[in-house]
Amino acid sequence: MICLSHESVLNYYNTNFQLMQHHNYSLGELENMMPWEREIYIMLLMQFLKDEQERQKNEQAKYKSQRR
């Protein structure tokens, strides 16, 4: 297991669990990533989730304004 110095062991396992359960990564894929590669994928995933949340918020606002 390769951990980055700024990432706790608990956070490492929690992130792996979330990636496996919700985003279909395998443990082998995660453990075979270089630390910098893992950080890039996590950063991209976080940006995607943020964009998706914003899109959903905009859709809800549009739906509410159409109902009035």
PDB file of N, CA, C and O in Angstrom:
ATOM      1  N   MET A   1       0.849  -1.173   0.000  1.00  0.00           N
ATOM      2  CA  MET A   1       0.000   0.000   0.000  1.00  0.00           C
ATOM      3  C   MET A   1       0.891   1.232   0.000  1.00  0.00           C
ATOM      4  O   MET A   1       1.840   1.337   0.778  1.00  0.00           O
ATOM      5  N   ILE A   2       0.566   2.157  -0.886  1.00  0.00           N
ATOM      6  CA  ILE A   2       1.301   3.412  -0.948  1.00  0.00           C
ATOM      7  C   ILE A   2       0.388   4.505  -0.437  1.00  0.00           C
ATOM      8  O   ILE A   2      -0.670   4.753  -1.015  1.00  0.00           O
ATOM      9  N   CYS A   3       0.783   5.160   0.636  1.00  0.00           N
ATOM     10  CA  CYS A   3       0.017   6.276   1.183  1.00  0.00           C
ATOM     11  C   CYS A   3       0.826   7.546   1.027  1.00  0.00           C
ATOM     12  O   CYS A   3       2.046   7.548   1.193  1.00  0.00           O
ATOM     13  N   LEU A   4       0.145   8.607   0.711  1.00  0.00           N
ATOM     14  CA  LEU A   4       0.804   9.899   0.665  1.00  0.00           C
ATOM     15  C   LEU A   4       0.934  10.428   2.078  1.00  0.00           C
ATOM     16  O   LEU A   4       0.097  10.145   2.934  1.00  0.00           O
ATOM     17  N   SER A   5       1.969  11.186   2.319  1.00  0.00           N
ATOM     18  CA  SER A   5       2.237  11.655   3.674  1.00  0.00           C
ATOM     19  C   SER A   5       1.117  12.518   4.240  1.00  0.00           C
ATOM     20  O   SER A   5       0.938  12.572   5.457  1.00  0.00           O
ATOM     21  N   HIS A   6       0.364  13.190   3.382  1.00  0.00           N
ATOM     22  CA  HIS A   6      -0.699  14.062   3.867  1.00  0.00           C
ATOM     23  C   HIS A   6      -2.053  13.347   3.974  1.00  0.00           C
ATOM     24  O   HIS A   6      -3.049  13.964   4.352  1.00  0.00           O
ATOM     25  N   GLU A   7      -2.089  12.081   3.651  1.00  0.00           N
ATOM     26  CA  GLU A   7      -3.341  11.326   3.707  1.00  0.00           C
ATOM     27  C   GLU A   7      -3.261  10.306   4.841  1.00  0.00           C
ATOM     28  O   GLU A   7      -2.331   9.501   4.892  1.00  0.00           O
ATOM     29  N   SER A   8      -4.234  10.342   5.748  1.00  0.00           N
ATOM     30  CA  SER A   8      -4.235   9.375   6.850  1.00  0.00           C
ATOM     31  C   SER A   8      -4.601   7.991   6.320  1.00  0.00           C
ATOM     32  O   SER A   8      -5.206   7.853   5.257  1.00  0.00           O
ATOM     33  N   VAL A   9      -4.227   6.993   7.070  1.00  0.00           N
ATOM     34  CA  VAL A   9      -4.553   5.616   6.685  1.00  0.00           C
ATOM     35  C   VAL A   9      -6.064   5.437   6.648  1.00  0.00           C
ATOM     36  O   VAL A   9      -6.593   4.797   5.738  1.00  0.00           O
ATOM     37  N   LEU A  10      -6.761   5.998   7.632  1.00  0.00           N
ATOM     38  CA  LEU A  10      -8.224   5.900   7.654  1.00  0.00           C
ATOM     39  C   LEU A  10      -8.830   6.534   6.405  1.00  0.00           C
ATOM     40  O   LEU A  10      -9.737   5.965   5.798  1.00  0.00           O
ATOM     41  N   ASN A  11      -8.339   7.696   6.024  1.00  0.00           N
ATOM     42  CA  ASN A  11      -8.852   8.359   4.832  1.00  0.00           C
ATOM     43  C   ASN A  11      -8.549   7.549   3.574  1.00  0.00           C
ATOM     44  O   ASN A  11      -9.375   7.489   2.664  1.00  0.00           O
ATOM     45  N   TYR A  12      -7.380   6.930   3.516  1.00  0.00           N
ATOM     46  CA  TYR A  12      -6.994   6.091   2.381  1.00  0.00           C
ATOM     47  C   TYR A  12      -7.998   4.952   2.189  1.00  0.00           C
ATOM     48  O   TYR A  12      -8.482   4.724   1.081  1.00  0.00           O
ATOM     49  N   TYR A  13      -8.306   4.242   3.275  1.00  0.00           N
ATOM     50  CA  TYR A  13      -9.247   3.122   3.189  1.00  0.00           C
ATOM     51  C   TYR A  13     -10.668   3.605   2.925  1.00  0.00           C
ATOM     52  O   TYR A  13     -11.402   2.979   2.160  1.00  0.00           O
ATOM     53  N   ASN A  14     -11.058   4.703   3.544  1.00  0.00           N
ATOM     54  CA  ASN A  14     -12.393   5.250   3.316  1.00  0.00           C
ATOM     55  C   ASN A  14     -12.562   5.659   1.852  1.00  0.00           C
ATOM     56  O   ASN A  14     -13.593   5.378   1.242  1.00  0.00           O
ATOM     57  N   THR A  15     -11.553   6.318   1.292  1.00  0.00           N
ATOM     58  CA  THR A  15     -11.620   6.722  -0.112  1.00  0.00           C
ATOM     59  C   THR A  15     -11.679   5.506  -1.018  1.00  0.00           C
ATOM     60  O   THR A  15     -12.466   5.474  -1.965  1.00  0.00           O
ATOM     61  N   ASN A  16     -10.851   4.499  -0.736  1.00  0.00           N
ATOM     62  CA  ASN A  16     -10.906   3.268  -1.528  1.00  0.00           C
ATOM     63  C   ASN A  16     -12.298   2.647  -1.472  1.00  0.00           C
ATOM     64  O   ASN A  16     -12.839   2.233  -2.497  1.00  0.00           O
ATOM     65  N   PHE A  17     -12.873   2.583  -0.285  1.00  0.00           N
ATOM     66  CA  PHE A  17     -14.203   2.001  -0.128  1.00  0.00           C
ATOM     67  C   PHE A  17     -15.226   2.767  -0.963  1.00  0.00           C
ATOM     68  O   PHE A  17     -16.024   2.163  -1.680  1.00  0.00           O
ATOM     69  N   GLN A  18     -15.201   4.083  -0.870  1.00  0.00           N
ATOM     70  CA  GLN A  18     -16.154   4.904  -1.623  1.00  0.00           C
ATOM     71  C   GLN A  18     -15.975   4.717  -3.132  1.00  0.00           C
ATOM     72  O   GLN A  18     -16.955   4.599  -3.869  1.00  0.00           O
ATOM     73  N   LEU A  19     -14.740   4.690  -3.579  1.00  0.00           N
ATOM     74  CA  LEU A  19     -14.472   4.508  -5.008  1.00  0.00           C
ATOM     75  C   LEU A  19     -14.932   3.140  -5.493  1.00  0.00           C
ATOM     76  O   LEU A  19     -15.434   3.013  -6.610  1.00  0.00           O
ATOM     77  N   MET A  20     -14.763   2.117  -4.663  1.00  0.00           N
ATOM     78  CA  MET A  20     -15.195   0.772  -5.052  1.00  0.00           C
ATOM     79  C   MET A  20     -16.719   0.653  -5.026  1.00  0.00           C
ATOM     80  O   MET A  20     -17.303   0.082  -5.946  1.00  0.00           O
ATOM     81  N   GLN A  21     -17.370   1.181  -3.990  1.00  0.00           N
ATOM     82  CA  GLN A  21     -18.809   1.018  -3.818  1.00  0.00           C
ATOM     83  C   GLN A  21     -19.624   1.885  -4.765  1.00  0.00           C
ATOM     84  O   GLN A  21     -20.647   1.443  -5.289  1.00  0.00           O
ATOM     85  N   HIS A  22     -19.182   3.107  -4.987  1.00  0.00           N
ATOM     86  CA  HIS A  22     -20.013   4.065  -5.716  1.00  0.00           C
ATOM     87  C   HIS A  22     -19.527   4.388  -7.121  1.00  0.00           C
ATOM     88  O   HIS A  22     -20.271   4.964  -7.915  1.00  0.00           O
ATOM     89  N   HIS A  23     -18.287   4.025  -7.438  1.00  0.00           N
ATOM     90  CA  HIS A  23     -17.749   4.428  -8.735  1.00  0.00           C
ATOM     91  C   HIS A  23     -17.092   3.274  -9.490  1.00  0.00           C
ATOM     92  O   HIS A  23     -16.386   3.494 -10.474  1.00  0.00           O
ATOM     93  N   ASN A  24     -17.323   2.060  -9.035  1.00  0.00           N
ATOM     94  CA  ASN A  24     -16.947   0.832  -9.745  1.00  0.00           C
ATOM     95  C   ASN A  24     -15.453   0.644 -10.011  1.00  0.00           C
ATOM     96  O   ASN A  24     -15.075   0.006 -10.994  1.00  0.00           O
ATOM     97  N   TYR A  25     -14.607   1.190  -9.148  1.00  0.00           N
ATOM     98  CA  TYR A  25     -13.186   0.870  -9.229  1.00  0.00           C
ATOM     99  C   TYR A  25     -12.968  -0.455  -8.509  1.00  0.00           C
ATOM    100  O   TYR A  25     -13.690  -0.776  -7.565  1.00  0.00           O
ATOM    101  N   SER A  26     -11.989  -1.215  -8.943  1.00  0.00           N
ATOM    102  CA  SER A  26     -11.621  -2.429  -8.206  1.00  0.00           C
ATOM    103  C   SER A  26     -10.478  -2.094  -7.265  1.00  0.00           C
ATOM    104  O   SER A  26      -9.751  -1.124  -7.482  1.00  0.00           O
ATOM    105  N   LEU A  27     -10.319  -2.892  -6.225  1.00  0.00           N
ATOM    106  CA  LEU A  27      -9.237  -2.670  -5.283  1.00  0.00           C
ATOM    107  C   LEU A  27      -7.891  -2.778  -5.991  1.00  0.00           C
ATOM    108  O   LEU A  27      -6.968  -2.019  -5.697  1.00  0.00           O
ATOM    109  N   GLY A  28      -7.785  -3.707  -6.909  1.00  0.00           N
ATOM    110  CA  GLY A  28      -6.541  -3.855  -7.666  1.00  0.00           C
ATOM    111  C   GLY A  28      -6.207  -2.613  -8.469  1.00  0.00           C
ATOM    112  O   GLY A  28      -5.058  -2.173  -8.498  1.00  0.00           O
ATOM    113  N   GLU A  29      -7.220  -2.045  -9.127  1.00  0.00           N
ATOM    114  CA  GLU A  29      -6.997  -0.808  -9.881  1.00  0.00           C
ATOM    115  C   GLU A  29      -6.487   0.305  -8.968  1.00  0.00           C
ATOM    116  O   GLU A  29      -5.544   1.020  -9.306  1.00  0.00           O
ATOM    117  N   LEU A  30      -7.120   0.438  -7.818  1.00  0.00           N
ATOM    118  CA  LEU A  30      -6.743   1.505  -6.888  1.00  0.00           C
ATOM    119  C   LEU A  30      -5.347   1.298  -6.335  1.00  0.00           C
ATOM    120  O   LEU A  30      -4.566   2.246  -6.247  1.00  0.00           O
ATOM    121  N   GLU A  31      -5.024   0.064  -5.960  1.00  0.00           N
ATOM    122  CA  GLU A  31      -3.716  -0.204  -5.368  1.00  0.00           C
ATOM    123  C   GLU A  31      -2.586  -0.151  -6.386  1.00  0.00           C
ATOM    124  O   GLU A  31      -1.432   0.066  -6.015  1.00  0.00           O
ATOM    125  N   ASN A  32      -2.897  -0.345  -7.658  1.00  0.00           N
ATOM    126  CA  ASN A  32      -1.866  -0.299  -8.693  1.00  0.00           C
ATOM    127  C   ASN A  32      -1.619   1.112  -9.228  1.00  0.00           C
ATOM    128  O   ASN A  32      -0.707   1.317 -10.030  1.00  0.00           O
ATOM    129  N   MET A  33      -2.414   2.076  -8.795  1.00  0.00           N
ATOM    130  CA  MET A  33      -2.216   3.449  -9.251  1.00  0.00           C
ATOM    131  C   MET A  33      -1.002   4.056  -8.566  1.00  0.00           C
ATOM    132  O   MET A  33      -0.714   3.768  -7.404  1.00  0.00           O
ATOM    133  N   MET A  34      -0.311   4.885  -9.296  1.00  0.00           N
ATOM    134  CA  MET A  34       0.751   5.688  -8.701  1.00  0.00           C
ATOM    135  C   MET A  34       0.065   6.732  -7.817  1.00  0.00           C
ATOM    136  O   MET A  34      -1.054   7.143  -8.123  1.00  0.00           O
ATOM    137  N   PRO A  35       0.700   7.166  -6.736  1.00  0.00           N
ATOM    138  CA  PRO A  35       0.046   8.141  -5.850  1.00  0.00           C
ATOM    139  C   PRO A  35      -0.434   9.393  -6.572  1.00  0.00           C
ATOM    140  O   PRO A  35      -1.530   9.880  -6.295  1.00  0.00           O
ATOM    141  N   TRP A  36       0.367   9.920  -7.492  1.00  0.00           N
ATOM    142  CA  TRP A  36      -0.049  11.121  -8.220  1.00  0.00           C
ATOM    143  C   TRP A  36      -1.219  10.823  -9.152  1.00  0.00           C
ATOM    144  O   TRP A  36      -2.086  11.674  -9.353  1.00  0.00           O
ATOM    145  N   GLU A  37      -1.246   9.619  -9.719  1.00  0.00           N
ATOM    146  CA  GLU A  37      -2.330   9.215 -10.612  1.00  0.00           C
ATOM    147  C   GLU A  37      -3.639   9.119  -9.823  1.00  0.00           C
ATOM    148  O   GLU A  37      -4.689   9.565 -10.285  1.00  0.00           O
ATOM    149  N   ARG A  38      -3.559   8.536  -8.640  1.00  0.00           N
ATOM    150  CA  ARG A  38      -4.723   8.414  -7.758  1.00  0.00           C
ATOM    151  C   ARG A  38      -5.271   9.800  -7.414  1.00  0.00           C
ATOM    152  O   ARG A  38      -6.482  10.018  -7.450  1.00  0.00           O
ATOM    153  N   GLU A  39      -4.384  10.726  -7.083  1.00  0.00           N
ATOM    154  CA  GLU A  39      -4.821  12.082  -6.747  1.00  0.00           C
ATOM    155  C   GLU A  39      -5.508  12.754  -7.922  1.00  0.00           C
ATOM    156  O   GLU A  39      -6.498  13.461  -7.738  1.00  0.00           O
ATOM    157  N   ILE A  40      -4.997  12.543  -9.124  1.00  0.00           N
ATOM    158  CA  ILE A  40      -5.612  13.145 -10.311  1.00  0.00           C
ATOM    159  C   ILE A  40      -7.012  12.583 -10.518  1.00  0.00           C
ATOM    160  O   ILE A  40      -7.954  13.341 -10.751  1.00  0.00           O
ATOM    161  N   TYR A  41      -7.158  11.271 -10.436  1.00  0.00           N
ATOM    162  CA  TYR A  41      -8.489  10.674 -10.620  1.00  0.00           C
ATOM    163  C   TYR A  41      -9.465  11.150  -9.550  1.00  0.00           C
ATOM    164  O   TYR A  41     -10.627  11.421  -9.854  1.00  0.00           O
ATOM    165  N   ILE A  42      -9.017  11.254  -8.322  1.00  0.00           N
ATOM    166  CA  ILE A  42      -9.887  11.728  -7.246  1.00  0.00           C
ATOM    167  C   ILE A  42     -10.271  13.184  -7.485  1.00  0.00           C
ATOM    168  O   ILE A  42     -11.428  13.558  -7.290  1.00  0.00           O
ATOM    169  N   MET A  43      -9.310  14.011  -7.907  1.00  0.00           N
ATOM    170  CA  MET A  43      -9.587  15.410  -8.198  1.00  0.00           C
ATOM    171  C   MET A  43     -10.607  15.535  -9.336  1.00  0.00           C
ATOM    172  O   MET A  43     -11.539  16.334  -9.248  1.00  0.00           O
ATOM    173  N   LEU A  44     -10.431  14.749 -10.399  1.00  0.00           N
ATOM    174  CA  LEU A  44     -11.371  14.780 -11.523  1.00  0.00           C
ATOM    175  C   LEU A  44     -12.761  14.314 -11.096  1.00  0.00           C
ATOM    176  O   LEU A  44     -13.766  14.893 -11.508  1.00  0.00           O
ATOM    177  N   LEU A  45     -12.817  13.280 -10.280  1.00  0.00           N
ATOM    178  CA  LEU A  45     -14.101  12.786  -9.794  1.00  0.00           C
ATOM    179  C   LEU A  45     -14.792  13.822  -8.921  1.00  0.00           C
ATOM    180  O   LEU A  45     -16.004  14.012  -9.028  1.00  0.00           O
ATOM    181  N   MET A  46     -14.038  14.491  -8.059  1.00  0.00           N
ATOM    182  CA  MET A  46     -14.626  15.525  -7.207  1.00  0.00           C
ATOM    183  C   MET A  46     -15.175  16.671  -8.053  1.00  0.00           C
ATOM    184  O   MET A  46     -16.243  17.201  -7.746  1.00  0.00           O
ATOM    185  N   GLN A  47     -14.467  17.060  -9.107  1.00  0.00           N
ATOM    186  CA  GLN A  47     -14.952  18.122  -9.984  1.00  0.00           C
ATOM    187  C   GLN A  47     -16.212  17.680 -10.714  1.00  0.00           C
ATOM    188  O   GLN A  47     -17.153  18.461 -10.855  1.00  0.00           O
ATOM    189  N   PHE A  48     -16.238  16.434 -11.180  1.00  0.00           N
ATOM    190  CA  PHE A  48     -17.425  15.901 -11.847  1.00  0.00           C
ATOM    191  C   PHE A  48     -18.631  15.928 -10.912  1.00  0.00           C
ATOM    192  O   PHE A  48     -19.719  16.348 -11.307  1.00  0.00           O
ATOM    193  N   LEU A  49     -18.436  15.476  -9.663  1.00  0.00           N
ATOM    194  CA  LEU A  49     -19.539  15.453  -8.701  1.00  0.00           C
ATOM    195  C   LEU A  49     -20.019  16.870  -8.373  1.00  0.00           C
ATOM    196  O   LEU A  49     -21.220  17.097  -8.224  1.00  0.00           O
ATOM    197  N   LYS A  50     -19.101  17.809  -8.263  1.00  0.00           N
ATOM    198  CA  LYS A  50     -19.462  19.201  -8.017  1.00  0.00           C
ATOM    199  C   LYS A  50     -20.272  19.764  -9.190  1.00  0.00           C
ATOM    200  O   LYS A  50     -21.286  20.430  -8.983  1.00  0.00           O
ATOM    201  N   ASP A  51     -19.826  19.495 -10.411  1.00  0.00           N
ATOM    202  CA  ASP A  51     -20.550  19.956 -11.600  1.00  0.00           C
ATOM    203  C   ASP A  51     -21.936  19.320 -11.685  1.00  0.00           C
ATOM    204  O   ASP A  51     -22.912  19.981 -12.039  1.00  0.00           O
ATOM    205  N   GLU A  52     -22.009  18.035 -11.358  1.00  0.00           N
ATOM    206  CA  GLU A  52     -23.293  17.325 -11.394  1.00  0.00           C
ATOM    207  C   GLU A  52     -24.252  17.889 -10.353  1.00  0.00           C
ATOM    208  O   GLU A  52     -25.443  18.046 -10.622  1.00  0.00           O
ATOM    209  N   GLN A  53     -23.741  18.192  -9.175  1.00  0.00           N
ATOM    210  CA  GLN A  53     -24.567  18.786  -8.131  1.00  0.00           C
ATOM    211  C   GLN A  53     -25.090  20.153  -8.576  1.00  0.00           C
ATOM    212  O   GLN A  53     -26.254  20.474  -8.336  1.00  0.00           O
ATOM    213  N   GLU A  54     -24.261  20.945  -9.208  1.00  0.00           N
ATOM    214  CA  GLU A  54     -24.664  22.259  -9.710  1.00  0.00           C
ATOM    215  C   GLU A  54     -25.717  22.116 -10.806  1.00  0.00           C
ATOM    216  O   GLU A  54     -26.679  22.883 -10.850  1.00  0.00           O
ATOM    217  N   ARG A  55     -25.536  21.136 -11.688  1.00  0.00           N
ATOM    218  CA  ARG A  55     -26.508  20.895 -12.758  1.00  0.00           C
ATOM    219  C   ARG A  55     -27.870  20.519 -12.167  1.00  0.00           C
ATOM    220  O   ARG A  55     -28.906  21.000 -12.626  1.00  0.00           O
ATOM    221  N   GLN A  56     -27.859  19.655 -11.147  1.00  0.00           N
ATOM    222  CA  GLN A  56     -29.110  19.243 -10.512  1.00  0.00           C
ATOM    223  C   GLN A  56     -29.785  20.422  -9.812  1.00  0.00           C
ATOM    224  O   GLN A  56     -31.007  20.558  -9.850  1.00  0.00           O
ATOM    225  N   LYS A  57     -28.989  21.260  -9.180  1.00  0.00           N
ATOM    226  CA  LYS A  57     -29.538  22.432  -8.506  1.00  0.00           C
ATOM    227  C   LYS A  57     -30.194  23.371  -9.525  1.00  0.00           C
ATOM    228  O   LYS A  57     -31.267  23.918  -9.272  1.00  0.00           O
ATOM    229  N   ASN A  58     -29.544  23.550 -10.670  1.00  0.00           N
ATOM    230  CA  ASN A  58     -30.109  24.393 -11.719  1.00  0.00           C
ATOM    231  C   ASN A  58     -31.395  23.802 -12.286  1.00  0.00           C
ATOM    232  O   ASN A  58     -32.348  24.530 -12.566  1.00  0.00           O
ATOM    233  N   GLU A  59     -31.419  22.489 -12.453  1.00  0.00           N
ATOM    234  CA  GLU A  59     -32.637  21.818 -12.935  1.00  0.00           C
ATOM    235  C   GLU A  59     -33.788  22.000 -11.954  1.00  0.00           C
ATOM    236  O   GLU A  59     -34.919  22.255 -12.366  1.00  0.00           O
ATOM    237  N   GLN A  60     -33.507  21.870 -10.657  1.00  0.00           N
ATOM    238  CA  GLN A  60     -34.546  22.049  -9.645  1.00  0.00           C
ATOM    239  C   GLN A  60     -35.064  23.478  -9.645  1.00  0.00           C
ATOM    240  O   GLN A  60     -36.267  23.702  -9.517  1.00  0.00           O
ATOM    241  N   ALA A  61     -34.176  24.437  -9.786  1.00  0.00           N
ATOM    242  CA  ALA A  61     -34.586  25.840  -9.821  1.00  0.00           C
ATOM    243  C   ALA A  61     -35.438  26.107 -11.058  1.00  0.00           C
ATOM    244  O   ALA A  61     -36.430  26.833 -10.985  1.00  0.00           O
ATOM    245  N   LYS A  62     -35.062  25.533 -12.175  1.00  0.00           N
ATOM    246  CA  LYS A  62     -35.833  25.690 -13.416  1.00  0.00           C
ATOM    247  C   LYS A  62     -37.212  25.057 -13.256  1.00  0.00           C
ATOM    248  O   LYS A  62     -38.213  25.640 -13.673  1.00  0.00           O
ATOM    249  N   TYR A  63     -37.273  23.879 -12.659  1.00  0.00           N
ATOM    250  CA  TYR A  63     -38.536  23.181 -12.448  1.00  0.00           C
ATOM    251  C   TYR A  63     -39.447  23.999 -11.533  1.00  0.00           C
ATOM    252  O   TYR A  63     -40.641  24.131 -11.802  1.00  0.00           O
ATOM    253  N   LYS A  64     -38.888  24.546 -10.457  1.00  0.00           N
ATOM    254  CA  LYS A  64     -39.680  25.355  -9.523  1.00  0.00           C
ATOM    255  C   LYS A  64     -40.206  26.604 -10.195  1.00  0.00           C
ATOM    256  O   LYS A  64     -41.351  26.994  -9.964  1.00  0.00           O
ATOM    257  N   SER A  65     -39.397  27.235 -11.019  1.00  0.00           N
ATOM    258  CA  SER A  65     -39.839  28.468 -11.680  1.00  0.00           C
ATOM    259  C   SER A  65     -40.917  28.168 -12.730  1.00  0.00           C
ATOM    260  O   SER A  65     -41.757  29.027 -12.998  1.00  0.00           O
ATOM    261  N   GLN A  66     -40.911  26.988 -13.320  1.00  0.00           N
ATOM    262  CA  GLN A  66     -41.918  26.618 -14.317  1.00  0.00           C
ATOM    263  C   GLN A  66     -43.257  26.307 -13.648  1.00  0.00           C
ATOM    264  O   GLN A  66     -44.310  26.454 -14.268  1.00  0.00           O
ATOM    265  N   ARG A  67     -43.218  25.883 -12.402  1.00  0.00           N
ATOM    266  CA  ARG A  67     -44.449  25.516 -11.691  1.00  0.00           C
ATOM    267  C   ARG A  67     -45.211  26.738 -11.234  1.00  0.00           C
ATOM    268  O   ARG A  67     -46.392  26.624 -10.905  1.00  0.00           O
ATOM    269  N   ARG A  68     -44.597  27.888 -11.199  1.00  0.00           N
ATOM    270  CA  ARG A  68     -45.271  29.089 -10.710  1.00  0.00           C
ATOM    271  C   ARG A  68     -46.154  29.711 -11.710  1.00  0.00           C
ATOM    272  O   ARG A  68     -46.783  30.730 -11.429  1.00  0.00           O
TER     273      ARG A  68
END
